[in-house]
């Protein structure tokens, strides 16, 4: 169905090295992986596992959890037993938390060697990670750049890239190459500029995202533009949308970005009209109910929900199946052809049953 839409938006991916996080490999032109981060206290194993399972069902492929203390590091072992996607431990400052997370079976680490301290501590973490085949993501954040880079270059994309390159150097000097990098700022311009710069300087796979992007509207918009621009240029091997919301919304947004770019799709694509003066049914409720019912549907189909029979089926010719509202009724159509008339109260039920029959 992507071919019907003309030229793909992404015409080539930047070549990066392949890095495996548990069973999920990224880089080397592999499909862009979707990841998220929990917001439950990691030490609360039951709450964290429940959230990760909801994220898995929504299509999350890699999950990161904060490891602020030893209790959280120890909890990773129990969490990992109950989930099916790779688990990344997010660590700041204390190298002992990194070692404990590795002992608990973490599939990946997110640390900045620069804030772990003396080189022997970094060496110890890297050696342990290497033994276990665990990669390390260097996560540069514009809000917590090392003082030396800020003083020399200001809070600029160049400073973020310098920080990343120095941190990559620390790991590579001790022979550790299983690295990913992220360079996040809370504004789109700096984020995009930083990733463009680093993509020209290293083949390390890139974890792309706009950090602290905001609530639903601002966060989705900034993420779609920032992540979308980079992916369209072939930059980015795994993405994380960051929202001040339930992380399930992050995963849904990430998949919509990938779908809009024609990179990957997951489940039905729903197209629905904004309605206008011709619409005589409560289309917003119909669209909401259909969208909610199809959230975890595996079918790769296009479903149209249109407000009127005048333009509906015609406007949605490419849809596999859809409905168009009339006055007190709706019609069911398939591939732009009218199938039958349905009472408006039965529209959602009939449409969902017809979709069920497509499985
Ligand atoms: Fe208006 Fe009909 Fe188009 Fe919807 S499909 S926007 S109701 S003309």
Boltz pocket constraint, residues with backbone or C-beta under 6 A from the ligand:
constraints:
  - pocket:
      binder: B
      contacts: [[A, 273], [A, 274], [A, 275], [A, 276], [A, 277], [A, 278], [A, 279], [A, 306], [A, 307], [A, 308], [A, 309], [A, 310], [A, 311], [A, 312], [A, 315]]
      max_distance: 6.0
